[in-house]
Amino acid sequence: PNLIGQWVTDRVPAGDGGMLAWIHVDNIQVALENVRSDGGQVLEQPVADGPDRWLATIKDPAGNVVGIVQQSHS
């Protein structure tokens, strides 16, 4: 709810040119802790993307790169 997909042209392609899926989470820090504890890897620590959302990039245990996004709850 309240989130939409969008095309962006200012980010480099994921992996070897494939799409990068972004998954919405309620708490990005908790999600990243779960990634680490379940055998994944945090590739990029959370960064602010404007005033209302945070982005991070992870690799799951199978090697898939996935984006994690948290929308601010204001």
C-alpha positions in Angstrom: 0.0 0.0 0.0 1.1 3.5 -0.8 4.2 2.3 -2.8 4.5 2.1 -6.5 7.1 0.8 -9.0 9.0 3.2 -11.2 11.6 3.2 -13.9 14.8 4.9 -13.0 17.7 5.8 -15.2 20.3 7.0 -12.6 21.2 3.6 -11.2 23.6 1.1 -12.7 22.1 -2.3 -13.7 22.1 -5.1 -11.1 24.5 -8.0 -11.4 25.4 -8.8 -14.9 22.7 -6.5 -16.4 19.6 -8.1 -15.0 16.8 -6.4 -13.2 17.1 -5.5 -9.5 13.9 -6.4 -7.5 13.1 -4.1 -4.6 11.3 -5.4 -1.6 9.5 -3.1 0.9 10.2 -3.8 4.6 8.8 -2.1 7.7 12.2 -1.8 9.4 15.4 -1.9 7.2 17.7 -2.4 10.2 15.8 -5.5 11.3 15.7 -6.8 7.8 19.5 -6.4 7.4 20.1 -8.2 10.7 17.9 -11.1 9.4 19.8 -11.2 6.1 23.1 -11.6 8.0 21.8 -14.2 10.5 20.3 -16.2 7.7 23.5 -16.4 5.7 23.1 -13.5 3.3 25.4 -10.5 2.8 24.7 -6.8 3.0 26.3 -5.3 -0.1 25.3 -1.6 0.4 24.4 -0.2 3.8 21.2 1.9 4.0 21.3 5.3 2.4 18.6 8.0 2.3 16.8 8.3 -1.0 15.1 11.6 -0.5 13.4 12.6 2.8 11.0 9.6 2.9 12.8 6.4 2.2 15.9 4.3 2.8 17.6 1.9 0.4 20.0 -1.0 0.9 21.2 -3.8 -1.3 21.7 -7.4 -0.2 22.8 -10.8 -1.6 20.7 -13.8 -0.5 22.4 -17.1 0.4 21.9 -18.3 -3.2 23.7 -15.3 -4.6 20.7 -13.3 -5.8 21.1 -9.5 -5.4 18.0 -7.8 -4.0 17.1 -4.2 -3.1 15.5 -3.5 0.3 13.5 -0.3 0.8 11.9 1.2 3.9 9.4 4.0 3.5 9.5 6.5 6.4 6.5 6.4 8.7 5.8 10.0 9.4 
